[in-house]
Amino acid sequence: MIKRFLIILVLIINLPNLSIADDIRDFQIEGISIGDSLLDYFGEEKIIKSKRRVFEHKSFYIVSIADSKFITYEGIDFYLKTNDKKYIIYAINGLISYPDRIKECTKKKAEILIELEKSLDKKFYDAGTFPHKLDKSGLSKQIQSAYEFSSGANVRVECYDWTNKMKKKFNVEDNLSIGILSSEIQEWIDNGYK
């Protein structure tokens, strides 16, 4: 119960009031914002070692880092542009594992949304449950709620329910994700990760 309260409290502290935040770069996860260089937080060697081979030969790639200095999240996925030696961050997803406990994840997601909407004075829209675009079988699911900016950038709270095949292929677990996505990343996702 105390851990749950702390997670919600840290989420609220890390996300400024949406009514004042006009720019997605105003949001932070573990003190890190879109537009920052990942080099400001981690050495290049750690970034390279943490690169995931999810999107081979694509415009962006993911760096997954679990670090003891993270307070709220077990790990964070950073979306970086391919061949960018400055390692500029285009999206950030804070992750909390819920292996094979998707009902618990959706319950926690609902609790977080209630607290975020109270503190931010904005309503997240329920995007629904849909197949994850990376899973060609259509069996892995995303259960998503989001607040979208006019630019196309967005803040999301979602649960991922992966199939065993996808868990093995991409070394992922069912999880709760709090994400901050730039409009460029959202467009890339909408276009099928091309």
C-alpha positions in Angstrom: 0.0 0.0 0.0 2.8 2.4 0.9 4.7 1.5 -2.3 1.6 2.1 -4.4 1.1 5.6 -2.8 4.7 6.5 -3.4 4.5 5.4 -7.0 1.4 7.6 -7.6 3.0 10.5 -5.6 6.2 10.4 -7.6 4.2 10.2 -10.9 2.2 13.3 -9.9 5.4 15.2 -8.9 7.1 14.2 -12.2 4.2 15.3 -14.4 3.5 19.1 -14.3 0.0 20.5 -14.5 -1.2 19.9 -18.1 -3.0 23.2 -18.1 0.3 25.0 -17.9 2.5 22.6 -19.8 2.2 23.5 -23.4 5.3 21.6 -24.5 5.8 17.9 -24.1 9.4 18.7 -23.1 8.0 20.1 -19.8 7.3 16.5 -18.7 9.8 14.3 -17.0 10.3 10.7 -16.0 12.9 10.3 -13.3 14.1 13.8 -14.1 14.6 13.2 -17.8 12.8 15.0 -20.6 12.2 14.6 -24.3 14.9 16.6 -26.1 17.5 15.9 -23.5 20.7 14.0 -24.6 20.8 10.6 -23.0 24.6 11.3 -22.6 23.7 13.8 -19.9 22.5 10.8 -17.7 24.5 7.8 -18.9 27.9 7.1 -20.6 28.0 6.2 -24.2 29.2 2.6 -23.4 26.1 1.9 -21.2 23.8 3.4 -23.9 25.3 1.2 -26.6 25.2 -1.9 -24.4 21.6 -1.2 -23.5 20.4 -0.9 -27.2 17.6 -3.3 -28.0 17.3 -4.9 -31.4 13.6 -4.3 -31.8 13.5 -2.1 -34.9 16.3 -3.2 -37.2 17.1 -0.8 -40.0 14.5 1.7 -38.8 14.4 5.4 -38.1 14.5 4.9 -34.3 15.7 2.4 -31.8 15.1 1.7 -28.1 17.7 1.8 -25.3 16.4 0.0 -22.2 18.1 0.9 -19.0 17.5 -0.4 -15.4 19.4 1.6 -12.9 19.5 1.7 -9.2 19.2 5.5 -9.2 15.6 5.2 -10.6 13.1 5.9 -7.8 9.8 4.9 -9.3 10.5 2.7 -12.3 12.2 -0.7 -12.7 13.5 0.4 -16.0 13.1 3.1 -18.7 12.9 2.7 -22.5 14.4 5.7 -24.4 13.6 6.1 -28.0 16.6 7.5 -30.0 17.1 8.4 -33.6 19.3 6.0 -35.6 22.8 7.4 -36.3 22.3 10.4 -33.9 25.6 10.7 -32.0 24.1 13.2 -29.6 21.6 10.6 -28.4 18.7 13.0 -28.3 15.6 11.5 -26.6 12.3 11.4 -28.6 10.2 9.3 -26.2 10.5 8.0 -22.7 8.6 5.0 -21.1 8.9 4.3 -17.4 8.2 0.6 -16.8 6.9 -1.5 -13.9 6.7 -5.2 -14.5 3.5 -7.2 -14.1 4.5 -10.6 -15.4 1.4 -12.7 -16.2 -0.7 -10.3 -14.0 -2.4 -8.1 -16.6 -5.5 -7.7 -14.4 -3.4 -6.3 -11.6 -1.7 -4.0 -14.2 -5.0 -2.6 -15.4 -6.2 -2.0 -11.9 -3.0 -0.1 -11.1 -3.4 1.8 -14.4 -6.9 2.9 -13.4 -5.7 4.0 -10.0 -2.9 6.1 -11.5 -5.3 7.7 -14.0 -7.7 8.8 -11.3 -4.8 10.4 -9.3 -3.3 12.0 -12.4 -6.6 13.4 -13.6 -7.3 14.9 -10.2 -3.9 16.5 -10.0 -3.6 17.6 -13.6 -7.2 18.8 -14.0 -7.3 17.1 -17.4 -9.1 14.0 -18.6 -7.2 11.3 -20.3 -9.1 9.6 -23.1 -9.4 5.8 -23.2 -7.9 4.7 -26.4 -9.0 1.1 -25.6 -7.5 -2.3 -26.0 -5.9 -3.1 -29.3 -3.3 -5.4 -30.9 0.3 -4.2 -30.5 1.6 -3.3 -34.0 4.9 -5.2 -33.4 3.1 -8.5 -33.0 2.0 -9.7 -36.4 -0.2 -12.4 -34.8 -2.3 -9.7 -33.3 -2.3 -11.5 -29.9 -0.2 -9.1 -27.9 -2.3 -6.3 -26.5 -2.0 -2.7 -25.4 -4.6 -1.3 -23.0 -4.1 2.5 -23.4 -5.2 5.8 -22.0 -3.6 9.1 -23.2 -3.6 12.8 -23.1 -2.8 14.2 -26.5 -1.4 17.6 -27.4 -2.4 19.5 -30.5 1.1 18.8 -31.9 0.5 15.0 -31.9 2.8 14.5 -28.9 1.2 12.6 -26.0 1.4 11.3 -22.5 0.2 7.7 -22.0 -0.6 5.3 -19.3 -0.9 1.7 -20.6 -0.6 -2.0 -19.9 1.2 -4.3 -22.2 0.0 -7.9 -22.4 2.6 -9.8 -24.4 2.4 -13.3 -25.8 5.0 -15.8 -24.7 6.5 -15.7 -28.2 6.9 -11.9 -28.1 8.3 -12.1 -24.6 11.1 -14.4 -25.8 11.7 -12.6 -29.1 12.1 -9.1 -27.6 13.0 -10.0 -24.0 9.9 -8.2 -22.5 7.4 -8.8 -19.8 3.8 -7.8 -19.3 4.1 -4.3 -17.8 2.7 -0.9 -16.8 4.1 1.9 -18.9 4.0 5.6 -18.3 5.1 7.2 -21.5 6.0 10.6 -22.9 6.0 10.6 -26.8 7.1 13.3 -29.1 4.9 14.0 -32.2 7.8 12.6 -34.4 7.7 9.2 -32.5 3.9 9.1 -32.6 4.0 9.6 -36.4 6.6 6.9 -36.7 4.5 4.5 -34.7 1.4 5.4 -36.7 3.3 4.6 -39.9 4.2 1.1 -38.7 7.6 1.8 -37.2 9.1 2.7 -40.6 
